[in-house]
């Protein structure tokens, strides 16, 4: 399951979760607006790098449009909901009563603040790795339908699983990095794939893309096995 990043300095995480309305009632704590500013800039930088590196066929205008789409309020609030950030936010009584925990703007701002806090706590490489895993499904939704530069095998297996997940649960699969082993020049990554809170499989690979592809393949195998069993069971009852 997707989780907020492992921020070691709890005071940074607390600040990232604290809205100005809470500070108005508890002046001894600090709100998250400066961290939000930092996180916004970091997300824009990382998204630009991801798009530039992985989609060399896209024009400057397309890259700009996609980066804006990936970091807009709608997208970031959706990510924040998946991470259950609304449940953790420190809000004033009024903001809480007015539905602040589901407010897209507040969710977006708090997520950006968490990214800012994670950067201060762990550095840019840790943030890049976290953001890449977190946003990979959204990148694929926005880019892959138009992309001719990614291998068809990757598109097929992951898109098939994504379409199945959307059809059955109206959500996209979650690919979770659970292990990273080996020397720097020979890394191996292990990803699990989760759908609607259920574990569907795992995959390993020297590249993250290969590992998530294998996890998707395992998930599709499980789905097909379950479907075949169900059909067989139904036939035996007739």
Secondary structure as UniProt FT lines:
FT   HELIX           10..16
FT   HELIX           20..25
FT   TURN            27..28
FT   HELIX           33..54
FT   TURN            56..57
FT   HELIX           60..70
FT   HELIX           73..82
FT   TURN            83..84
FT   HELIX           85..87
FT   HELIX           93..97
FT   TURN            98..99
FT   HELIX           100..102
FT   HELIX           104..122
FT   HELIX           124..143
FT   HELIX           144..146
FT   HELIX           152..169
FT   STRAND          174..181
FT   HELIX           184..186
FT   STRAND          188..195
FT   TURN            196..197
FT   STRAND          198..205
FT   HELIX           208..236
//
